[in-house]
Amino acid sequence: MHKRLRDAWYRLDVVVRDLPFGLLLLTGSFVPALRDNGTVLGGVTDRPHDALTVVVILLESLPLAVRRRLPALSLALVFCGFAVDQLRGYHTFAATAMPVVLLSTGSHLERHRRICVFGLSAAYVALAVALSRAGSGEDVTGFVTFYLAMGLAWGAGGWLRTTRRAEAERRRRIAVETRTAERTRIARELHDVVTHHVTAMVVQAEAARYLTAAPERLEQSLSAVSDTGRRAITDLRHLLDLLNPDHGTGSGDDPGERRSPAVGRLLTLVEQTRRAGQPVAFTEEGTPPVSTGSADLVAYRVVQEALTNALKYAHGSRTSVTVRHGEREITVEVSTDGTGSRAAAVGGSGRGLAGLRERVDVLGGDFSAGAGAGGGFVVRARIPAGSRS
């Protein structure tokens, strides 16, 4: 209930939200107990309230409603009311609006701030001269002290303005960094899903060109292309579901269904690569723990990217995939001897390995990719289990 009321209040226009304080000063100025608590500057003799007093009180209190919408206008009107208040000797409770409007103007005025300060200072000097002539001899110290107090209110408003702008800049910077990180993550996911499947389809389609004399093998190759395409569509649909803001908010969602469909499909991934013509030896040691956080998905992506690169740059080479499940980490090693044909290779951007390094680093693991001791290429990753990305 309290939160709904607060949200409803902040949805109101800023003028409506600033008006109550002005109405409070307006009402308090007519309360007998507060009449003697007004601001006195210049020592002008107190005067009974008359019809002009009402105008002065309205001029000092109601402009506070626009102190954030039109700060310069609000300050000018309140100062005019304050000047008449002091010169006429009314000394109303509404005169306390002066430091409030100075604080607000210093906080919300965006343009011509120096002109406003110089103009207000000149007006105050003129008021001080007029009060010294009409009053009972207020000394210079009193006028200077009041001016410094008003300057302090303006300075406090300026500090609030600087703080508010710094906070807005910090939030803007965080928003930009968040968007950049999210775009990078989406690009990485798209690269992992699309590149692997498309590379496999290209290799399988290239192989099908040479199987026209063997209808059965041609049909198997084309079927492999179709299966790979369907898996690509499934993974892309899942990725789009993850980008949907409503994904995973339904009460009937199964947490297991919200996990990536890639997790736990290493053997399927290896079989798909084999069907594309890549000889792959697969070894999986240990039993995956019940909860691995994001480690299993990262391990899958490491194997996926390594096999994709093997298809692209070492097609037909012997490839070995070893995955070890420990209590606290998953170790992945994918090696290719590099003796195969490069005829089926397609151009790459290098985004994949860099993306894998980022994934592993986020989880606090180790990643390396480079030439093996006996030639070929080796990708190794140590991924701590139980970490959430």
Secondary structure, 3 states (H helix, E strand, C coil): CHHHHHHHHHHCCHHHHHHHHHHHHHHHCCCHHHHHHCCCCCCCCCCCCCHHHHHHHHHHHHHHHHCCCCHHHHHHHHHHHHHHHHHHCCCCHHHHHHHHHHHHHHHHCCCCHHHHHHHHHHHHHHHHHHHHHHCCCCCHHHHHHHHHHHHHHHHHHHHHHHHHHHHHHHHHHHHHHHHHHHHHHHHHHHHHHHHHHHHHHHHHHHHHCCCCCCHHHHHHHHHHHHHHHHHHHHHHHHHHHHHCCCCCCCCCCCHHHHCCCCCCCHHHHHHHHHHCCCCEEEEEECCCCCCCECHHHHHHHHHHHHHHHHHHHCECCCEEEEEEECCCEEEEEEEECCCCECCCCCCCCCHHHHHHHHHHHHCCCEEEEEECCCCCEEEEEEEECCECC
